[in-house]
Amino acid sequence: MQVSAISIIEELKAKLLQFPALVDGLKNKDSDFLPKLETWMKETEAILKQYRITECATVAGYRSRILVPLYAERQQRPAKKQQLQLASEILFDLQQTLVAVLKPYELKVRQNDHRNVLMI
C-alpha cells in the first residue's frame, strides 16, 4: 500500500508547528512541560510508525533518554531536574530528526508539482 506524501507532510508539519510551544514551555518552566513533551513525542512516534518511517525508533530513543534519571540509583539532583536538563539537550535533535524526515517528502511533492506545471 502506497501512502500519500502529502499526508505525511501535513501530519509532520502539524507536529513541527506545535514545537515552538514546547520550547516556550521549557523556557517558562511550565510544570506540565515534561508530560506535554512526552505526549508530543508519543504522538509523533505514532505518526512515523503509521507510515512505517523508521525514525519512530529515534524519537523513542530520545524519549528513553529523558526517562533515565527515573531509574538512576544515585542521584545528585532531583530526577525531574535531570529530566528537564536532558529534555533541553535533545529538543534540537528531536526537531532536526523530524525536519530530516520531512524534507525528502516535500522535495518529492515539489518535483511532482513542477512536472505537472510543465505539462500544461
Secondary structure as GFF3:
##gff-version 3
##sequence-region A 1 120
A	DSSP	alpha_helix	5	27	.	.	.	ID=ss1
A	DSSP	alpha_helix	33	50	.	.	.	ID=ss2
A	DSSP	alpha_helix	55	67	.	.	.	ID=ss3
A	DSSP	three_ten_helix	68	71	.	.	.	ID=ss4
A	DSSP	alpha_helix	79	119	.	.	.	ID=ss5
###
